Amino acid sequence: MIENTEILLTGGAGFIGTNLCRILADRNRVVIYDNGHRDAIHLTDLPDHPNVTVIKGDVLDPAGVKKAIAGCRAVIHLAAIAGIDTVNKRPTVTMKVNMTGTANVIEAAVAEKVERFVDFSTSEVYGPFVYNADENDSTIHGRVGVLRWIYAVSKLAAEHMTHCYHVEYGLPAVTVRPFNIYGPYQVGEGAIQKFILAALKGEPLIINGDGSQIRAWCYIDDFVRGVLLCLEKEEAVGEVFNLGNHRTAVTIRDLAERIIQLSGSSSQLVTREALAADVALRIPSTAKARKLLGFEPEISLEEGLKRSIEWYREQG
């Protein structure tokens, strides 16, 4: 376990950043740099933790990034525009934040001579049909004009940029491609979060299309362990890793039905028109992460859903 290290989490007030901070804060100094767009950290007592500093700022502000990173030895770069609804509404900002914002953080990290830089990408880079995808598979370029792929292309460009700096400037960089992460403190547009909240209220669970789309879901605790391995292991530097759980694949319809059953809800399923561009199948290969990092997800889908439902129920 990493300790006695000053770590910057850009976008650290969100779902994943909050869960990372919960693990890191007791043994490290954690700086959260976030514009507050998705604020999960204030659902915890972390802002009052003696080892945590929360700075409100935007990655599009290079001076703000440079100030926040001062003294930090590691960076986990989570800040991004994400979520299909948000991307469709703000495609220009998506491109700017995911590309220019990443460039600003990288430049500051190089100047600070950080010892590890973990960049967050996305499983969306693999495109609409992803079965047992490994890190050497081809990535999508995306047809111009289809807004869904703006997110994937911007994150892929940020991946290339990160690894260019690794090769040219020696930045000790690692890229993470998350596959459908869920669990406590999730805020925003996650399917499981939306389904659970609707089920607990007895409201309809709305499915895009016929619900035959297949996803493999990874519980947040498993995912956080994978990210920490990327932060700690020397073998991670210069590599790209899928982090997910290939053993939890279900259709969206089946997922919704399980949530209704596990929550004891009387909600019904309602379908609506399919998205213009959707992902039919998304299941990762995590063989590389298992081999180089020792990463192995442990939480079953049923157990993860039970934990998530209980957490959201406690939030009222």
Secondary structure, DSSP 8 states (H G I E B T S, - for coil): ---S-EEEEETTTSHHHHHHHHHHTTTSEEEEEE-SSS--GGGSSGGG-TTEEEEE--TT-HHHHHHHHTT-SEEEE-----SHHHHHH-HHHHHIIIIIIHHHHHHHHHHHT-SEEEEE--GGGG-SEEEEE-TTS------TT-THHHHHHHHHHHHHHHHHHHHHH---EEEEEE-SEE-TT--SS-HHHHHHHHHHHT--EEEETTS--EEE-EEHHHHHHHHHHHHH-GGGTT-EEEES-GGGEEEHHHHHHHHHHHHT----EEEE---SS--SEEEE--HHHHHHH-------HHHHHHHHHHHHHHT-
